[in-house]
Amino acid sequence: MRRNAGFAALVVAAITYLTWIFGEALNPALDPLTSYVSELAADDQPHEWFFRIGDVVTGSIAGTVAILRVKGSHGARFAGWVGVIVFGVATLLDAGPFTLTCAPSIDSDCKAAEQAGTLPFPDDVHTVASVIATVALVVAAVAFALYSGSVLRWALAGLVTATSLAVAITVLAGADIGLAQRIQLLSFSAWLVALGWWQRCERTLSSSPASATGRSAGPASCRPTPSYSTASGTPARSPSTARPPGSPAPRRARPSSSPTPWPPATPRPTRGSTPSPVSSSSTPPMRTRPAPERPASPTGPPG
């Protein structure tokens, strides 16, 4: 039940992170190809509360799930959950007290203040928090990929990283950021859904009785696919079942190689006892060799 709740919560977080899809319907003045997504939640824009609530829900859910799951984590997995926590907190700051005060893509005065660096303090904090949220999610995606080594996790981590780099290059080049940023947010939502499924699988496999015996359990899509060595074509050992270097190999039961004697040994009678007759069925029949035929001596009339 708890593992399903975590998966459902992260799916909800991914969906609420896509409220910008309704931007063109609720605020047609902002061009989705040229405007920042954050401009939909600016103080002077209509229906800004709708887009703020979406980010608040996403940040709250992602941060809460990560806080509950970071306990007992180590290494790359710990770094991944910490990255999700930072992403959640930064998203809350973006949508809560530090939203944009104006929309620079449609407001010339706001654009001039942005270029001159005279925007109010909340706008500057909003920009810093957005950068932190992006970097934190990229770090989380790479950390979870390192933790599992899964091809799918590496593919999604590469997608998240590539779209984030595309947004950074677009901003530095001074080009229109709308399309690049929206593709980036789509990749973020896809990764949140995948994260929910992964943590569900981890809880399924760790709580299953079969996991103690080393056998895969849970749904078929949660079971790890064995990696095959290129040399022999046989499944490679997983890190959990691999034998540490220098440790002795486990003993295997050696089958008995002594042949069964034939004929069976007959117990010798003890002194004073009468020997029991040997059954004809247990004693092999004796083979007799036929006597060779002698050639007949020649006989003839006496001389």
C-alpha positions as CSV (number, residue, x, y, z in Angstrom):
1,M,0.0,0.0,0.0
2,R,2.8,2.4,0.9
3,R,4.8,1.7,-2.2
4,N,1.6,2.4,-4.3
5,A,1.0,5.6,-2.5
6,G,4.5,6.9,-3.2
7,F,4.1,6.0,-6.9
8,A,0.7,7.7,-7.1
9,A,2.1,10.8,-5.3
10,L,4.9,11.3,-7.8
11,V,2.6,10.8,-10.7
12,V,0.4,13.6,-9.3
13,A,3.5,15.7,-8.9
14,A,4.5,15.1,-12.5
15,I,1.0,16.1,-13.7
16,T,0.7,19.3,-11.7
17,Y,4.1,20.3,-13.0
18,L,2.5,20.5,-16.4
19,T,-0.1,23.2,-15.7
20,W,1.7,25.4,-18.2
21,I,0.0,23.3,-20.9
22,F,-3.2,25.4,-20.2
23,G,-1.3,28.7,-20.5
24,E,-2.4,29.4,-24.0
25,A,-6.0,28.9,-23.1
26,L,-5.9,30.9,-19.8
27,N,-3.5,33.6,-20.9
28,P,-3.3,33.9,-24.7
29,A,-1.2,37.0,-24.5
30,L,1.9,35.0,-23.6
31,D,3.5,33.3,-26.6
32,P,4.5,29.7,-25.6
33,L,7.5,30.0,-28.1
34,T,9.0,33.2,-26.7
35,S,7.8,33.5,-23.0
36,Y,9.2,32.0,-19.8
37,V,6.9,29.4,-18.2
38,S,7.3,31.4,-14.9
39,E,5.6,34.4,-16.6
40,L,2.3,32.6,-16.4
41,A,2.5,32.9,-12.5
42,A,3.7,36.6,-12.5
43,D,2.0,39.0,-10.2
44,D,0.4,41.0,-13.0
45,Q,-0.9,38.1,-15.1
46,P,-4.5,36.6,-15.1
47,H,-5.1,33.2,-13.4
48,E,-1.6,33.3,-11.9
49,W,-2.9,31.4,-8.9
50,F,-3.6,28.3,-11.0
51,F,0.0,28.0,-12.1
52,R,1.3,28.7,-8.7
53,I,-0.8,26.0,-7.1
54,G,0.6,23.5,-9.6
55,D,4.2,24.2,-8.7
56,V,3.4,24.3,-5.0
57,V,1.8,20.8,-5.2
58,T,4.8,19.5,-7.2
59,G,7.4,20.8,-4.9
60,S,5.5,19.7,-1.7
61,I,5.0,16.1,-3.0
62,A,8.5,15.6,-4.4
63,G,10.1,16.9,-1.3
64,T,8.0,14.9,1.1
65,V,8.5,11.6,-0.8
66,A,12.2,12.2,-0.9
67,I,12.4,13.0,2.8
68,L,10.6,9.7,3.6
69,R,12.8,7.7,1.3
70,V,16.2,9.2,2.0
71,K,16.4,7.5,5.4
72,G,18.7,4.5,5.2
73,S,20.1,5.4,1.8
74,H,23.8,5.5,1.0
75,G,26.1,6.6,-1.7
76,A,24.6,7.6,-5.1
77,R,21.0,6.7,-3.9
78,F,21.4,9.1,-1.0
79,A,22.6,11.8,-3.3
80,G,19.7,11.2,-5.6
81,W,17.1,11.7,-2.9
82,V,18.8,14.8,-1.6
83,G,18.7,16.2,-5.1
84,V,14.9,15.6,-5.2
85,I,14.6,17.3,-1.8
86,V,16.5,20.4,-3.0
87,F,14.4,20.4,-6.2
88,G,11.2,20.4,-4.1
89,V,12.3,23.2,-1.9
90,A,13.5,25.4,-4.8
91,T,10.2,24.8,-6.6
92,L,8.3,25.9,-3.6
93,L,10.3,29.1,-3.4
94,D,9.6,29.7,-7.1
95,A,5.9,29.4,-6.8
96,G,5.5,30.7,-3.3
97,P,7.0,33.9,-2.0
98,F,9.4,34.6,-4.9
99,T,7.3,34.7,-8.1
100,L,8.0,37.1,-10.9
101,T,6.5,40.6,-10.5
102,C,6.0,41.1,-14.2
103,A,6.2,39.4,-17.6
104,P,9.2,40.7,-19.6
105,S,8.2,39.0,-22.9
106,I,5.1,41.3,-23.2
107,D,5.9,44.2,-20.9
108,S,8.5,46.6,-22.4
109,D,9.2,48.3,-19.0
110,C,9.7,44.9,-17.3
111,K,12.1,43.9,-20.1
112,A,14.1,47.1,-19.8
113,A,14.3,46.6,-16.0
114,E,15.5,43.1,-16.6
115,Q,18.2,44.2,-18.9
116,A,19.3,47.0,-16.6
117,G,19.3,44.7,-13.6
118,T,16.8,46.8,-11.6
119,L,14.1,44.2,-11.1
120,P,12.8,43.8,-7.5
121,F,14.4,41.4,-5.1
122,P,11.8,38.5,-5.5
123,D,12.6,38.3,-9.3
124,D,16.3,37.8,-8.5
125,V,15.5,35.1,-5.9
126,H,13.2,33.5,-8.4
127,T,15.9,33.2,-11.0
128,V,18.4,31.7,-8.5
129,A,15.8,29.2,-7.2
130,S,15.0,28.1,-10.8
131,V,18.6,27.4,-11.5
132,I,19.0,25.5,-8.3
133,A,15.9,23.4,-9.0
134,T,17.2,22.5,-12.5
135,V,20.7,21.6,-11.3
136,A,19.3,19.6,-8.4
137,L,17.1,17.5,-10.6
138,V,19.9,16.8,-13.1
139,V,22.1,15.7,-10.2
140,A,19.3,13.4,-8.9
141,A,18.8,11.9,-12.3
142,V,22.5,11.1,-12.8
143,A,22.8,9.8,-9.2
144,F,20.0,7.3,-9.6
145,A,21.4,6.2,-12.9
146,L,24.8,5.6,-11.2
147,Y,23.0,3.7,-8.4
148,S,21.2,1.2,-10.6
149,G,23.2,1.2,-13.8
150,S,19.9,0.7,-15.7
151,V,19.9,1.6,-19.4
152,L,16.5,3.3,-19.0
153,R,17.7,5.4,-16.0
154,W,20.7,6.5,-18.0
155,A,18.5,7.4,-21.0
156,L,16.2,9.5,-18.9
157,A,19.2,11.1,-17.1
158,G,20.7,12.0,-20.5
159,L,17.4,13.5,-21.6
160,V,17.1,15.6,-18.5
161,T,20.7,16.8,-18.8
162,A,20.4,17.5,-22.5
163,T,17.3,19.6,-22.3
164,S,18.7,21.6,-19.3
165,L,21.9,22.3,-21.3
166,A,19.7,23.4,-24.2
167,V,17.9,25.9,-22.0
168,A,21.1,27.3,-20.6
169,I,22.6,27.7,-24.1
170,T,19.4,29.4,-25.3
171,V,19.5,31.9,-22.4
172,L,23.1,32.7,-22.9
173,A,22.6,33.2,-26.6
174,G,19.7,35.6,-26.0
175,A,17.3,33.5,-28.2
176,D,13.6,32.7,-27.5
177,I,13.4,30.3,-24.6
178,G,9.8,29.2,-24.7
179,L,10.0,26.0,-26.7
180,A,13.3,24.8,-25.1
181,Q,12.0,25.3,-21.6
182,R,8.7,23.5,-22.2
183,I,10.5,20.5,-23.6
184,Q,12.7,20.6,-20.5
185,L,9.7,20.6,-18.2
186,L,8.2,17.6,-20.1
187,S,11.4,15.6,-19.5
188,F,11.3,16.6,-15.8
189,S,7.7,15.3,-15.5
190,A,8.6,12.0,-17.3
191,W,11.5,11.5,-14.9
192,L,9.3,12.1,-11.9
193,V,6.9,9.4,-13.1
194,A,9.8,7.0,-13.7
195,L,11.2,7.8,-10.2
196,G,7.8,6.8,-8.7
197,W,7.8,3.5,-10.5
198,W,11.4,2.8,-9.5
199,Q,10.8,3.4,-5.8
200,R,7.7,1.2,-6.0
201,C,9.8,-1.6,-7.5
202,E,12.5,-1.2,-4.9
203,R,10.0,-1.5,-2.0
204,T,8.3,-4.5,-3.8
205,L,11.6,-6.4,-4.1
206,S,12.9,-5.5,-0.7
207,S,9.7,-6.5,1.1
208,S,9.2,-9.8,-0.8
209,P,10.1,-13.1,1.0
210,A,11.8,-14.3,-2.2
211,S,14.3,-11.4,-2.0
212,A,16.0,-13.1,1.0
213,T,16.7,-16.2,-1.1
214,G,18.2,-14.1,-3.9
215,R,15.3,-14.7,-6.3
216,S,13.5,-11.9,-8.2
217,A,10.0,-11.1,-7.0
218,G,7.3,-8.6,-7.6
219,P,5.9,-7.5,-11.0
220,A,7.7,-8.7,-14.1
221,S,8.6,-5.2,-15.1
222,C,10.4,-4.7,-11.7
223,R,12.6,-7.7,-12.1
224,P,16.2,-6.9,-13.2
225,T,17.3,-8.1,-16.6
226,P,20.4,-10.3,-16.4
227,S,23.4,-8.8,-18.2
228,Y,25.3,-11.3,-20.4
229,S,29.1,-11.4,-20.7
230,T,30.4,-10.9,-24.2
231,A,33.0,-13.6,-23.9
232,S,30.9,-16.6,-22.8
233,G,27.4,-15.5,-23.4
234,T,26.3,-16.6,-19.9
235,P,24.5,-14.4,-17.4
236,A,26.9,-12.3,-15.3
237,R,26.8,-12.4,-11.6
238,S,25.0,-9.5,-9.9
239,P,26.9,-7.5,-7.3
240,S,24.8,-9.0,-4.5
241,T,25.7,-12.6,-5.5
242,A,29.2,-12.1,-6.7
243,R,31.9,-13.7,-4.5
244,P,34.4,-11.2,-3.0
245,P,38.0,-11.6,-4.3
246,G,40.2,-13.8,-2.2
247,S,37.3,-15.7,-0.6
248,P,37.2,-19.5,-1.0
249,A,34.8,-21.0,-3.4
250,P,31.8,-22.7,-1.9
251,R,32.0,-26.4,-1.5
252,R,29.8,-28.5,-3.8
253,A,28.5,-32.0,-3.0
254,R,30.5,-34.5,-4.9
255,P,28.5,-37.4,-6.2
256,S,29.6,-40.9,-5.2
257,S,31.9,-42.5,-7.8
258,S,32.4,-45.9,-6.3
259,P,30.7,-48.6,-8.5
260,T,28.3,-51.1,-7.1
261,P,30.1,-54.4,-6.7
262,W,28.9,-57.3,-8.8
263,P,28.1,-59.9,-7.8
264,P,26.9,-58.7,-4.4
265,A,29.1,-59.8,-1.5
266,T,27.7,-62.7,0.4
267,P,28.0,-62.4,4.1
268,R,30.2,-65.1,5.7
269,P,28.5,-67.4,8.2
270,T,29.7,-67.1,11.7
271,R,30.8,-70.1,13.8
272,G,27.9,-72.1,15.1
273,S,25.4,-70.7,12.6
274,T,23.9,-72.4,9.6
275,P,24.7,-70.7,6.3
276,S,21.6,-69.5,4.6
277,P,21.1,-70.7,1.0
278,V,22.0,-68.2,-1.6
279,S,19.1,-67.2,-3.8
280,S,19.6,-68.1,-7.4
281,S,18.3,-64.8,-8.4
282,S,21.1,-62.9,-6.7
283,T,23.9,-65.1,-8.0
284,P,24.8,-64.8,-11.6
285,P,24.7,-68.0,-13.6
286,M,28.0,-69.7,-14.3
287,R,29.0,-69.8,-17.9
288,T,30.5,-73.1,-19.2
289,R,32.9,-73.2,-22.1
290,P,32.1,-75.9,-24.6
291,A,34.9,-78.5,-25.0
292,P,36.7,-78.2,-28.3
293,E,35.9,-80.9,-30.8
294,R,38.7,-83.3,-31.7
295,P,39.2,-84.3,-35.3
296,A,38.2,-87.8,-36.0
297,S,41.1,-90.2,-36.5
298,P,41.3,-91.7,-39.9
299,T,40.2,-95.3,-40.0
300,G,40.8,-97.8,-42.8
301,P,41.0,-101.5,-43.5
302,P,43.8,-103.2,-41.7
303,G,46.8,-104.0,-43.9
